[in-house]
Amino acid sequence: MKSSRFNRIFKAEDGAWLAFNSWSTALAEIRPEDLPFIRAILADPDGTPCDTPPKRQLREALVHGHFLVDDEADELAILKADMMKDRFRTNMLGLTIAPTLDCNFRCDYCYEDHLRVNMSRTVQQALLRWVEARAGQIEILRVTWFGGEPMIPSAFSIVEDLSRSFQEMAKGRGFAYEAEIVTNGYFLTRAMVGTLRDLGIKKLQVTLDGPPAIHDQRRVLAGGQGTFSKIVANLKETVSEIPTQLRINVDRRNAGATLDLMEILQKEGIAEKLMTHVAQVTFAGAACGNILESCFSSEEFARTAVQIFREAARRALPLSRYPFRIRGAFCTADRANGFVIAPSGAIFKCWHEVTINPDSAVGNLLDGEHPFHKINEARWLAWNPLEKEECVECSVLPLCHGGCPFEAMKDPSLRRGACEDTKFNLEPILTIQHLHRPKGASAPFSRGGAGETP
């Protein structure tokens, strides 16, 4: 046996010693009397005597938690195989579909240019033919409806038509169909949820960015009106009807109000029913250039997240974070069979590209494939965090996989990828879990439509 390269042993704020493994995500408190033996056996697994029942039990627990692995185990090779099998699997087709670029909101940090563009009937038919051509090789079709706002009436009719066609195709060709939707929540009603379920849409994501005074400055209607009260009223009506992810986009302007929002939702009786995810606002293009100075760096966001989660635990608010291992690919962008479909028929790899120059596309539903499409796709699929020196040496690699490919590939000369906040706050986040022992932690919304939610 040998010690896992993904082990982390550290002292928590209350003086307790904790052990964490980034592959299994096992977290254990070490009794003080057991610490010398555990340090010894992790340093020399075969040379440390296990001559008592308690020591043998500890050794078995370390093996079970992946703290000790077989001598022959190449953990980097196993991680690479896990990642590559998923990245290049052919039995699943993952699509993020934007039926429109139009939106009834004008959020100040949005990276999209909200053009009044809807997917034409011609593009819809081309998309169905494109999926049909792949139907014989897949076992599952996973769709994320995106935008713009996919629930505005002109776009939702497209969602309905394509969803029913996908359902009919799945039934006829013998593959499974799963779908989710990213919406601002303004058109969300109990009747709408019934329609979503009929269309095979099994979960959704809605965003709130703070209490009314803050949210209504950031996420406003096209006419400038606030949206907080409408969204909360809709959530109260629907949250028990469909699994709902609540996303809180955090930057310097609203980080301090995150818990105020959670207290409001708790008083409304819905906080515990939501899966809440605190997300970093990033500068991702000209559409949000005006908020560049408000964005946290990854390190700053990591520190801020710790403050938020620690105070949430102190106030007994249902907001927590537990590190999870990325099983397979990071997102749609680095999956060979994952694509983003723009209303124009252009095919991209990343959500961030849906409104940018079609020269970045990897295909087009209407005019076939061109040489530059292959070049663009190869750039995404060649991205490999295991070629980054600092990523290979990092003990949190299973939790990060080099971070967002879109961000990581901006500067190929860097010795690491686009590190996730876990790189910088793992021990404080685990300490909060240890000190407050929450009943459960929120799982992120699946990444890019084809992700695997742990």
C-alpha positions as CSV (number, residue, x, y, z in Angstrom):
1,M,0.0,0.0,0.0
2,K,1.0,3.7,-0.4
3,S,-0.4,7.0,0.7
4,S,-2.8,8.7,-1.7
5,R,-1.4,11.8,-3.5
6,F,-4.8,13.5,-2.7
7,N,-4.6,13.4,1.1
8,R,-4.8,16.6,3.2
9,I,-4.3,16.5,7.0
10,F,-4.7,19.7,8.9
11,K,-5.6,21.3,12.2
12,A,-9.1,22.9,12.4
13,E,-9.9,26.1,14.3
14,D,-11.0,24.2,17.4
15,G,-7.8,22.3,17.6
16,A,-9.1,19.0,16.1
17,W,-7.1,17.2,13.4
18,L,-9.0,16.5,10.2
19,A,-8.1,14.2,7.3
20,F,-9.6,14.8,3.8
21,N,-9.1,13.0,0.5
22,S,-9.9,14.8,-2.7
23,W,-10.7,11.7,-4.7
24,S,-13.2,10.0,-2.3
25,T,-14.1,13.4,-0.6
26,A,-14.0,11.5,2.7
27,L,-13.6,13.8,5.7
28,A,-12.6,12.3,9.1
29,E,-11.8,13.8,12.5
30,I,-8.7,12.2,14.0
31,R,-8.6,11.4,17.7
32,P,-5.4,12.9,19.2
33,E,-4.2,9.5,20.4
34,D,-4.5,8.1,16.9
35,L,-2.7,10.9,15.1
36,P,0.9,9.5,15.5
37,F,-0.2,6.1,14.1
38,I,-2.0,7.7,11.2
39,R,0.9,9.9,10.3
40,A,3.2,6.9,10.5
41,I,1.1,4.6,8.4
42,L,0.5,7.2,5.8
43,A,4.3,7.8,5.7
44,D,5.2,4.1,5.6
45,P,2.1,1.9,5.0
46,D,3.9,-1.4,4.8
47,G,6.5,-0.7,7.5
48,T,4.1,0.5,10.2
49,P,2.9,-2.4,12.5
50,C,-0.8,-2.9,12.8
51,D,-0.6,-5.1,15.8
52,T,-3.8,-4.3,17.6
53,P,-7.5,-4.4,16.6
54,P,-7.9,-0.6,16.8
55,K,-4.9,-0.1,14.5
56,R,-6.2,-2.6,12.0
57,Q,-9.6,-0.9,12.1
58,L,-7.9,2.4,11.4
59,R,-5.9,1.0,8.5
60,E,-9.1,-0.5,7.0
61,A,-10.8,2.9,7.4
62,L,-7.9,4.6,5.6
63,V,-8.1,2.1,2.8
64,H,-11.9,2.6,2.5
65,G,-11.5,6.4,2.4
66,H,-8.8,6.2,-0.3
67,F,-6.2,7.6,2.0
68,L,-4.2,4.4,1.4
69,V,-4.2,2.9,-2.1
70,D,-2.5,-0.1,-3.8
71,D,1.1,0.2,-4.7
72,E,0.3,-0.3,-8.4
73,A,-2.3,2.4,-8.4
74,D,-1.3,5.4,-10.6
75,E,-3.8,7.9,-9.3
76,L,-3.1,10.4,-12.1
77,A,-3.6,7.8,-14.7
78,I,-6.9,6.8,-13.0
79,L,-8.0,10.4,-13.0
80,K,-7.0,10.8,-16.6
81,A,-8.9,7.7,-17.6
82,D,-12.0,8.8,-15.6
83,M,-11.9,12.2,-17.3
84,M,-11.2,10.9,-20.8
85,K,-13.8,8.2,-20.8
86,D,-16.4,10.8,-20.1
87,R,-15.0,13.4,-22.4
88,F,-15.1,11.1,-25.3
89,R,-18.1,8.9,-24.6
90,T,-20.4,8.5,-27.5
91,N,-23.5,7.1,-25.9
92,M,-24.6,10.5,-24.5
93,L,-25.3,13.7,-26.5
94,G,-25.4,16.8,-24.3
95,L,-26.9,19.9,-25.8
96,T,-27.3,23.4,-24.4
97,I,-29.9,25.1,-26.7
98,A,-30.6,28.8,-26.8
99,P,-34.0,29.2,-28.6
100,T,-33.5,33.0,-28.4
101,L,-31.0,35.7,-27.5
102,D,-33.7,38.0,-26.4
103,C,-34.5,38.5,-22.7
104,N,-36.9,40.5,-20.7
105,F,-34.1,41.3,-18.1
106,R,-31.1,43.6,-18.4
107,C,-28.7,42.3,-15.8
108,D,-25.7,44.5,-15.5
109,Y,-23.2,41.7,-15.4
110,C,-24.6,39.6,-18.2
111,Y,-22.1,38.5,-20.8
112,E,-24.7,38.3,-23.6
113,D,-25.8,40.9,-26.1
114,H,-29.6,40.5,-26.0
115,L,-30.5,40.6,-29.6
116,R,-34.1,40.1,-30.7
117,V,-33.2,36.8,-32.4
118,N,-35.3,33.6,-32.2
119,M,-34.5,30.2,-33.6
120,S,-36.3,30.0,-37.0
121,R,-38.3,27.0,-38.1
122,T,-35.6,26.2,-40.6
123,V,-32.9,26.0,-37.8
124,Q,-35.3,23.9,-35.7
125,Q,-35.8,21.4,-38.4
126,A,-32.0,21.3,-39.1
127,L,-31.4,20.7,-35.4
128,L,-33.8,17.8,-35.3
129,R,-32.2,16.2,-38.4
130,W,-28.8,16.7,-36.8
131,V,-29.9,14.9,-33.6
132,E,-31.6,12.2,-35.6
133,A,-28.4,11.5,-37.4
134,R,-26.8,10.7,-34.1
135,A,-29.7,8.9,-32.5
136,G,-28.5,5.5,-33.4
137,Q,-25.3,5.9,-31.3
138,I,-26.7,7.4,-28.1
139,E,-28.4,6.0,-25.1
140,I,-29.3,9.4,-23.6
141,L,-30.0,12.9,-24.8
142,R,-29.5,15.6,-22.2
143,V,-30.7,19.1,-23.0
144,T,-30.3,22.4,-21.1
145,W,-32.6,25.2,-22.3
146,F,-30.8,28.5,-22.1
147,G,-30.9,31.9,-23.6
148,G,-31.5,34.8,-23.5
149,E,-34.6,33.9,-21.5
150,P,-36.1,30.6,-22.8
151,M,-39.4,31.3,-21.1
152,I,-40.4,34.5,-22.9
153,P,-43.4,33.6,-25.0
154,S,-41.8,33.8,-28.4
155,A,-39.0,31.5,-27.2
156,F,-41.0,29.1,-25.1
157,S,-43.1,28.0,-28.1
158,I,-39.8,26.8,-29.6
159,V,-38.9,25.0,-26.4
160,E,-42.3,23.2,-26.5
161,D,-42.0,22.2,-30.1
162,L,-38.4,20.9,-29.9
163,S,-39.1,19.2,-26.6
164,R,-42.0,17.2,-27.9
165,S,-40.0,16.3,-31.0
166,F,-37.1,15.1,-28.8
167,Q,-39.5,13.1,-26.7
168,E,-41.0,11.4,-29.8
169,M,-37.6,10.7,-31.2
170,A,-36.4,9.2,-27.9
171,K,-39.4,7.0,-27.7
172,G,-39.0,5.9,-31.3
173,R,-35.3,5.4,-31.3
174,G,-35.0,3.9,-27.8
175,F,-32.8,6.4,-26.0
176,A,-33.6,8.3,-22.7
177,Y,-34.3,12.0,-22.7
178,E,-33.6,14.4,-19.8
179,A,-33.9,18.2,-19.7
180,E,-33.4,21.2,-17.4
181,I,-33.9,24.9,-17.9
182,V,-32.0,28.0,-16.9
183,T,-34.5,30.8,-16.4
184,N,-34.7,34.2,-14.6
185,G,-38.0,33.0,-13.0
186,Y,-40.2,35.8,-14.1
187,F,-42.6,33.6,-16.0
188,L,-42.5,30.7,-13.6
189,T,-45.9,29.7,-12.4
190,R,-47.5,26.5,-11.1
191,A,-49.2,26.0,-14.5
192,M,-45.8,26.5,-16.2
193,V,-44.2,23.8,-14.0
194,G,-46.9,21.4,-15.1
195,T,-46.0,22.2,-18.7
196,L,-42.3,21.8,-18.0
197,R,-42.8,18.4,-16.5
198,D,-44.9,17.3,-19.5
199,L,-42.0,18.4,-21.7
200,G,-39.5,16.2,-19.8
201,I,-37.9,19.2,-18.0
202,K,-37.1,17.8,-14.5
203,K,-35.2,20.7,-12.8
204,L,-34.6,24.4,-13.2
205,Q,-32.2,27.1,-12.1
206,V,-33.3,30.6,-11.0
207,T,-31.2,33.5,-9.8
208,L,-31.6,36.0,-7.0
209,D,-28.8,38.3,-6.1
210,G,-29.7,39.6,-2.7
211,P,-32.6,41.3,-0.9
212,P,-34.9,43.6,-2.9
213,A,-32.8,46.8,-2.6
214,I,-29.8,45.0,-4.1
215,H,-31.4,42.5,-6.5
216,D,-33.6,45.2,-8.0
217,Q,-30.5,47.2,-9.0
218,R,-28.8,44.3,-10.7
219,R,-31.5,42.1,-12.2
220,V,-34.0,44.5,-13.7
221,L,-36.6,44.3,-16.5
222,A,-35.7,45.9,-19.8
223,G,-37.7,48.9,-18.7
224,G,-35.7,49.2,-15.4
225,Q,-38.3,47.8,-13.0
226,G,-37.3,45.5,-10.2
227,T,-38.0,41.8,-10.3
228,F,-37.4,40.5,-6.8
229,S,-40.9,40.3,-5.5
230,K,-42.2,38.6,-8.6
231,I,-39.5,35.9,-8.6
232,V,-40.0,35.1,-4.9
233,A,-43.8,34.9,-5.3
234,N,-43.2,32.5,-8.2
235,L,-40.8,30.4,-6.2
236,K,-43.2,30.1,-3.3
237,E,-45.8,28.8,-5.7
238,T,-43.5,26.3,-7.5
239,V,-40.6,25.2,-5.4
240,S,-42.4,22.2,-4.0
241,E,-43.4,21.1,-7.5
242,I,-40.0,20.8,-9.2
243,P,-36.3,20.6,-8.0
244,T,-35.0,24.1,-8.1
245,Q,-31.4,25.4,-7.9
246,L,-31.1,28.9,-6.6
247,R,-28.0,30.7,-7.9
248,I,-26.7,33.7,-6.1
249,N,-24.2,35.6,-8.3
250,V,-21.7,37.3,-6.0
251,D,-19.3,40.2,-6.6
252,R,-18.0,43.0,-4.4
253,R,-21.3,44.9,-4.6
254,N,-23.6,42.3,-3.1
255,A,-21.4,39.7,-1.2
256,G,-22.3,41.1,2.2
257,A,-26.1,40.8,1.5
258,T,-26.1,37.1,0.6
259,L,-27.2,36.1,4.0
260,D,-29.8,38.8,4.1
261,L,-31.4,37.1,1.1
262,M,-31.3,33.7,2.8
263,E,-33.0,35.1,5.9
264,I,-35.8,36.5,3.7
265,L,-36.2,33.2,1.9
266,Q,-36.2,31.4,5.2
267,K,-39.0,33.6,6.5
268,E,-40.9,33.0,3.3
269,G,-40.6,29.2,4.0
270,I,-38.7,28.3,0.9
271,A,-35.0,28.5,1.8
272,E,-34.8,24.9,2.9
273,K,-36.6,23.7,-0.3
274,L,-34.0,25.3,-2.6
275,M,-30.6,24.0,-3.6
276,T,-28.6,27.2,-3.2
277,H,-25.3,27.8,-5.0
278,V,-23.1,30.9,-4.4
279,A,-21.4,31.7,-7.7
280,Q,-18.6,34.0,-8.7
281,V,-19.4,36.8,-11.2
282,T,-16.6,36.9,-13.7
283,F,-15.6,39.3,-16.4
284,A,-16.5,37.4,-19.6
285,G,-16.8,39.8,-22.4
286,A,-17.8,43.3,-23.6
287,A,-21.4,43.0,-22.5
288,C,-20.3,43.2,-18.8
289,G,-17.3,45.4,-19.2
290,N,-18.8,48.0,-16.9
291,I,-18.6,45.7,-13.9
292,L,-14.9,44.6,-14.3
293,E,-13.9,46.5,-11.2
294,S,-16.6,44.8,-9.2
295,C,-15.4,41.2,-10.0
296,F,-13.5,39.2,-7.4
297,S,-10.4,37.3,-8.3
298,S,-10.6,33.6,-7.6
299,E,-8.6,34.0,-4.4
300,E,-10.7,36.9,-3.2
301,F,-13.9,35.0,-4.0
302,A,-12.6,32.0,-2.1
303,R,-12.0,34.1,1.0
304,T,-15.4,35.8,0.6
305,A,-17.2,32.4,0.2
306,V,-15.6,31.2,3.5
307,Q,-17.0,34.3,5.3
308,I,-20.5,33.7,3.8
309,F,-20.6,30.0,4.7
310,R,-19.2,30.5,8.2
311,E,-21.8,33.1,9.0
312,A,-24.6,31.0,7.4
313,A,-23.6,28.1,9.7
314,R,-23.6,30.4,12.7
315,R,-27.1,31.7,11.9
316,A,-28.3,28.2,11.1
317,L,-29.2,29.2,7.5
318,P,-29.5,26.5,4.9
319,L,-26.4,27.5,3.0
320,S,-23.4,25.3,3.0
321,R,-20.7,23.9,0.7
322,Y,-19.0,20.6,0.6
323,P,-16.3,19.8,-1.9
324,F,-17.3,17.3,-4.6
325,R,-15.2,15.3,-7.1
326,I,-15.8,16.1,-10.7
327,R,-16.6,12.8,-12.3
328,G,-15.4,12.9,-15.8
329,A,-15.3,16.0,-18.0
330,F,-15.6,19.5,-16.5
331,C,-18.5,20.7,-18.7
332,T,-20.0,20.7,-22.1
333,A,-17.1,22.6,-23.6
334,D,-14.5,19.8,-23.1
335,R,-16.9,16.9,-24.0
336,A,-16.6,15.6,-27.6
337,N,-20.3,15.0,-27.6
338,G,-21.4,18.3,-25.9
339,F,-22.5,21.3,-27.9
340,V,-24.2,24.7,-27.5
341,I,-26.7,25.5,-30.2
342,A,-27.3,29.2,-31.0
343,P,-30.5,30.5,-32.5
344,S,-28.7,31.1,-35.8
345,G,-27.8,27.4,-36.1
346,A,-24.1,28.0,-35.2
347,I,-22.7,25.3,-33.0
348,F,-20.4,26.3,-30.1
349,K,-18.7,24.5,-27.3
350,C,-19.2,27.0,-24.4
351,W,-22.1,29.0,-23.1
352,H,-20.0,32.2,-23.1
353,E,-19.6,32.0,-26.9
354,V,-23.3,31.9,-27.8
355,T,-23.5,35.6,-28.8
356,I,-19.9,36.1,-30.1
357,N,-18.5,35.9,-33.6
358,P,-19.5,32.7,-35.5
359,D,-15.9,32.3,-36.5
360,S,-15.5,30.7,-33.0
361,A,-18.1,28.0,-33.9
362,V,-17.3,24.3,-34.3
363,G,-20.1,23.7,-36.8
364,N,-23.3,25.1,-38.3
365,L,-26.6,23.3,-38.7
366,L,-27.4,25.1,-42.0
367,D,-24.2,25.3,-44.0
368,G,-22.2,22.3,-43.0
369,E,-18.7,22.0,-41.6
370,H,-15.8,24.2,-42.6
371,P,-12.1,23.7,-42.0
372,F,-12.0,26.4,-39.3
373,H,-14.7,24.5,-37.4
374,K,-12.3,21.5,-36.9
375,I,-9.6,23.8,-35.8
376,N,-11.9,25.4,-33.2
377,E,-13.1,22.1,-31.9
378,A,-9.6,20.6,-31.7
379,R,-8.6,23.5,-29.4
380,W,-11.3,22.6,-26.9
381,L,-10.8,18.9,-27.0
382,A,-7.0,19.2,-26.7
383,W,-7.3,21.1,-23.4
384,N,-5.8,18.9,-20.7
385,P,-5.1,20.0,-17.2
386,L,-2.7,17.1,-16.8
387,E,-0.3,19.0,-19.1
388,K,-0.1,21.8,-16.5
389,E,2.7,21.3,-14.0
390,E,0.9,22.9,-11.1
391,C,-2.3,21.0,-11.8
392,V,-0.5,17.7,-11.7
393,E,1.1,18.5,-8.3
394,C,-2.1,19.9,-6.8
395,S,-3.9,17.8,-4.1
396,V,-7.3,19.2,-5.1
397,L,-7.1,18.2,-8.8
398,P,-10.0,15.8,-8.6
399,L,-12.2,18.7,-7.3
400,C,-11.1,21.1,-10.0
401,H,-9.8,19.4,-13.2
402,G,-8.0,22.6,-14.0
403,G,-11.1,24.7,-13.7
404,C,-13.2,26.3,-16.5
405,P,-11.6,25.5,-19.9
406,F,-12.9,28.9,-21.3
407,E,-10.9,30.7,-18.7
408,A,-8.0,28.3,-18.6
409,M,-7.2,28.5,-22.3
410,K,-7.0,32.3,-22.4
411,D,-3.3,32.2,-21.5
412,P,-1.7,28.9,-22.6
413,S,1.6,29.9,-21.1
414,L,0.4,29.5,-17.5
415,R,1.6,26.6,-15.5
416,R,-1.8,25.9,-14.1
417,G,-5.4,26.1,-15.2
418,A,-8.2,28.4,-14.0
419,C,-8.1,27.3,-10.4
420,E,-11.5,26.9,-8.7
421,D,-12.1,28.6,-5.3
422,T,-11.6,25.1,-3.7
423,K,-7.9,25.5,-4.4
424,F,-7.8,28.5,-2.0
425,N,-10.4,27.7,0.7
426,L,-10.5,23.9,1.0
427,E,-9.4,23.7,4.6
428,P,-11.7,26.5,5.9
429,I,-14.7,25.1,4.1
430,L,-14.0,21.6,5.6
431,T,-13.5,23.2,9.0
432,I,-17.0,24.8,8.8
433,Q,-18.4,21.4,7.9
434,H,-16.6,19.9,10.9
435,L,-17.6,22.6,13.4
436,H,-21.3,22.9,12.4
437,R,-22.0,19.5,10.8
438,P,-24.8,20.6,8.5
439,K,-27.3,18.0,7.5
440,G,-26.5,18.4,3.8
441,A,-24.7,20.6,1.3
442,S,-26.0,22.0,-1.9
443,A,-24.9,20.4,-5.2
444,P,-24.2,22.7,-8.1
445,F,-26.4,22.8,-11.1
446,S,-24.9,20.6,-13.8
447,R,-22.2,22.2,-15.8
448,G,-23.1,23.2,-19.3
449,G,-26.1,20.9,-19.9
450,A,-24.2,17.6,-20.0
451,G,-22.7,17.7,-16.6
452,E,-23.1,15.1,-13.8
453,T,-24.5,16.5,-10.6
454,P,-23.1,14.6,-7.6
